[in-house]
């Protein structure tokens, strides 16, 4: 191994160590379905002609209620930072998707297609994450 590659690998390990200090308990594999939820609700609003503001507040309410449900009913122990990010990610995704759909995508057929694809991804990532949790995969156990 050359000196350059050793130096690069060492640098990457330092970056990973630095970032994991701040994000290790904030972002996890479950962040993906949480993010996609926000995209799904924004696209649903576009497809079903629901005002963006109404859909956004619906997204906020469901994200908060889901986190409370996980904590109280499913007894999922998560770091507080992770709970906060699980609420923030759908909101960020909602705003980004709503902005993109409102300014770039024209035609209801494209919105419906995108809604179908993102909904499938949301359902698939949830299925895979819950399956991994049921199999006691450490990365999905929080």
N, C-alpha and C positions, 0 to 999 in steps of 0.2 A: 504494500500500500504506500502510495507516495505521501510526502509531507503535506501536500495540499489537501488530499482527501482526509487525512487524519485531522488536520486543522479544521476543515469544513465539518466533519462529523462531530468534533468536540464543540464547535460553535453551535451546531444544531441541538446538541444535548443541553447546552447552556440556555438556549432560547426556549426549548421545551420545559426545562426546569423553571425558568422565570415565568413563563406563561401559565404553567400548571399551578403555580402559587396563587394566581389571581382567578383563573378560570376553571380549575379542576373540579370544584364543587358547584360551579355556576352553569356550565354548559356540559351536557351529557348527550347520549344517544337519543334520549327522549326529547331533546330540544327540536329535533327534526319534525316529528308529528305535531308538536306545539306550534312551530312556525307554519307548517302547512295548513293547520286549522285556520289561521288568520287569512291565508290566501284563499282557502275554500269559502270562508264567509264573505270576503270581498267579492269574489266571483259570483257567488250566489246572489248577492245584492245586485250585481250588474245584470245577471241573467233574468232574475225575477222582478226587476224594477223596484227594488227596495231602496229607499233613500240611504245614502252612504252613512250619514250621521246615525240613523237608526240601527243600521247593521253594525257600525262600530261599537255602539253602546251594548248591543247584543253580544258582540264578541268579548268585550270587557267583562260583562256579567258572566258569560259562560266560562271564560278562562278563570275567573276568581272562584266561581262555584265549583269548577272541576278540581282546583287545588284544595279547596276546603273538603271536598268529597274524598280526595286521595288521602288527606291527612286524617280525617275523622273516621271514615268508613272503611278504607282499604288499609289503614295503618301503615302507609308508606312513609318511611322516615327519610326526609330529604333535608339538606342544608337549607337554611333560610334564603341564601343567595340563589339557590336553584329554584325555589318556589317563586321568587320574584322574577327570575328570568323566564320561568314557565308562563308567567302572565304577560311579560313584556314582549316575548317573541311573537305571539300571535298578533299583537297590536302593531308591531313593526311590519310584519308581513301584510297585515290588512292595509296599512297606509301605503306601502310600496306597491301592492297589487292594485289597489283602488286607483292610485295615481297613474300607474302604467295602463290599466284598462281604460281609464277615462281619457288619456291623452294619445295613446298609440293604437289601440285595437278598435276598429270600426266594424260594424256588422255583427248581428246577433249570432250568426252561425259560428264565427270565430270565438266569441265569448262562450258559447255553449260547449264548443270543442275543448277550449282551455279549461273550463269548469270541469268537464268530464275527466280530463287527464289529471288535473291536480287533485280532484276528489279520489280518483283511483290511487294516486301516489299516497295521499293521506291515509286512506284505508289500508293500503298495503304496508306502509311503514308502521302503522299501529298494530296490524296483525303480526308482523315480524317481531316487533318489540315485545308485545305481550307473550308471544310464543317463546321468545328468549327468556323472559322473566319466569314463565312457567317451568322452563327447563333449568332454572336457577343459574343462568349465565351471569357471572359476576358483574359484567359491564352494564347489565340492565337491572340490577338489584338496588341501585342507588346506595 
